[in-house]
Amino acid sequence: MQLSQRIVLTGAALGTAGGLAAPATAQTVDVTVTIPRLTVAEYHRPYVAIWLEPAAGAPRTLAVWYDFDMKNNEGKKWLRDVRQWWRAAGRSLALPADGVSGATRAPGPQTVSFTAGRGPLGAVAPGRYTLVVEAAREVGGRELIRVPFTWPARPGQTFRAAGSTELGAVSITFRR
């Protein structure tokens, strides 16, 4: 007597380690952070950290904008001023980190994109999350914005929040 089995995979394929890989049409997350143009006597571009906090589990750093190319790695010592991120994930991150570290950004809207299953976003389990954006500026202030959302989100869905001093509008948009 011969037995046969039929396995049907929907939306995902088995990876080499036996786990589930990202679907063929992976979801992309566009994060837009607006850095306001401030009229102050001494303006410095802010250091910005963007990270993902799951409802349960460890935070995941998505991007850190700072003066990473300063002589003797001098820019790294000021990352402690991005206090919430530094306490949550920054002090344990080896910087500069490929795909995460970048230069400070000029005033205006700045967009970074992440694809589920790749890069700093990596695999994302279904559930509740908070995108956190924190900015700190030399001879300036600091500000933290939280944008809660549920994963997976529908393509085209956008979540928004706004800062009042060091950060302007922050949005997170989902697409395929």
Buried (B, 14 or more C-beta within 10 A) or exposed (E): EEEEEEEEEEEEEEEEEEEBBBBEEEBBBBBBBBBBEBEEEEBBBBBBBBBBBBEEEEBBBBBBBBBBEEEEEEBBEBBBBBBBBBEBBBEEBEBBBEEBBBEBBEBEEBEBEBEBBEEBBBEBEEEEBBBBBBBBBEEBEBBBBEBBBEBBBEEEEBBEBEBEEBBBBBBBBBBE
